[in-house]
Amino acid sequence: MQPESKKEIIILFIAGITICLVMLAYIINFLFLYQKRKKILVKESEDLKLEFEKQLMQSQLEIK
């Protein structure tokens, strides 16, 4: 099933490029979302650590 005319070759070429661009856009979008979620998780982890340290200091002050 070989393309016989230049028009068919051009259509297949454009379709291939379009598919590649859509896949590339999906991958880039996935990476941005992953980075955003990772930043949120790191921030939440830091907030929890600070809150724990604050409570620990408060407990130590109450004991003294």
C-alpha angles and dihedrals in degrees: 000000000000121000108252104193136049089241092061091047091051092048092050091047093051091046091051093049091047092052091048092050092049091050091047091050090050092051093048091048090050091051093050092050090047092052091047093051091045091053090050092051092048091050092049090049091051091047091051091048092051091047091050092050090048092052091046091054091047091051092049090051092050091051092053 
